[in-house]
Amino acid sequence: DELRASLWSFVYFFVLLARGHSTRAVWVALALIPVLWATNHGLIARDGATGAAWAAALVLGAGALVQAWLVWKEFRFLLAGRTILKIALGSAVVGALALLWRAEGWMLMAKFAVLGIVYLGVLFASRELKAHDLRPFAFWLADKKPGT
């Protein structure tokens, strides 16, 4: 649930950013910080790590709903059905691998990095992502024109 909530929140955050509504996207993200702190404070004290996971899932889910509402209000679309299926496929693959791979300490960071790469790989293989979708994140190409 936490992965799914963070994914939707992430997707809608970047939809707003891509459409030039960075102020709205950032304010929603900033508003989540004190809410996450408060829910973490209450749920970790009560349930430990499970409480932390629930707090993150609840707050990120709420953030995804707010951002989805902003996207719908502005553009009258959310995501195409096949996009949702491809995201679900990537999430299922990553979820299965995460359950199979136990990691602790510094290996946990390696696990997250590998799972992120696998997720992007599934989206590339399903043709949901293309190279030009990641170009804005390639800081080393910032001064070059597309296609060079």
Buried (B, 14 or more C-beta within 10 A) or exposed (E): EBBBBBBBBBBBBBBBBEEEBEEBBEEBBEBBEEBBEEBBEEBBEEEEEEBBBBBBBBBBBBBBBBBBEBBEEEEEEBBEEEBEEBBEBBBEBBBEBBEEEEBEEEEEEEBEEBBEEBBBBBBBEBEBBEEEBEEEEEEEEEEEEEEE
